[in-house]
Amino acid sequence: MKKAGIIGGSGYTGGELIRIILNHPKIKLEFVYSSTRAGSLLSDKHNDLLGVTDIKFTDVINESVDIVFLCLGHGNSKTFLKNNNFSKKTIIIDLSNDFRLNNDNEFSNKHFTYGLPEFQKSKIKKSTNIANPGCFATSIQLALLPLSNKNMIQNSVHVNSITGTTGAGVGLSDTSHFSWRNNNISWYKAFNHQHLDEIKETLNSFQNKKIEIYFIPQRGNFTRGIFTTCYTNFDGTINEAKELYSNYYKDHPFTTISENEISLKQVINTNNCFIHLYKYEGLLLITSIIDNLIKGASGQAIQNVNLIMGWNENKQYNQLKIYKKKEY
């Protein structure tokens, strides 16, 4: 058994990570660090864990653990690592945006590999530090990777993604209160969302020219999941598109091409990404759906650990249906 610690386990992402690790056959949860909740039970914050575990939050860090997950707010991981000296053998999985870009992936003699398995699985297997992708970035990149891999995105891409309330975190704001979100929808950060940089960096690594992506993120009135639609010019037939996507994802067990139209509930509480393709005149419409807290965060973090450790990547290892669901 490998020992793991979580830094910042009181948020939605930390809560999902706790549930996955408690049910992982080869990882033992050593500690969950919190500077404000030390001494209280995990189940006091994550009520569905009542009767599942008696572990308490702690303000003491074991710096020799095998794996540490950083579930801190964006910009806080660098500060935390400066003040804590983990063993050189400790695998660090950062779920913030601190190390995702090429210009930011070197820090304190550590190199962070961008952790999208469908993009660079072989590099992840050889890594010890991972920058976990953003949730929007995961859904959008998985929608477009097969095209960019063949240098087939020659025109602009238009993207619309709608996310649930958990994507905004546990802290309340004017646009995350129930009374505002219920029966409501709105867009935000149009054309300049922070996940665009990592999306472009990944996709442009295959292309012979820079891709223009016009991205409209939206706030949904549901709790979890991301529903993404993208369209761009495509000269081939729909069957050629399906073959292209199926071939690209044939060795990636969590991403599946659906012949039928897809809906968000199909992937909630799983580490899956489902993709559907539709051809209209000269345009290819790609629909991509994920659970923002699982494939878009904690599930993908565990998927990366499984790859690094040489453990099975198959669905039996981190499919959320094998443990108790969390409903928000």
Secondary structure by P-SEA (a helix, b strand, c coil): cbbbbbcccccaaaaaaaaaaaacccccccbbbbccccccccccccccccccccccccccccccccbbbbbcccccaaaaaaaccccccbbbbbcccccccccccccccbbbccccccccaaaaaaccccccccaaaaaaaaacaaaaaaccccbbbbbbbbbcccccccccccccccccccccccccccccccaaaaaaaaaaccccbbbbbbbbbbbccccbbbbbbbbccccccaaaaaaaaaaaacccccbbbbcccccccccccccbbbbbbbbcccbbbbbbbbcccccccaaaaaaaaaaaaccccccccccccccccccc
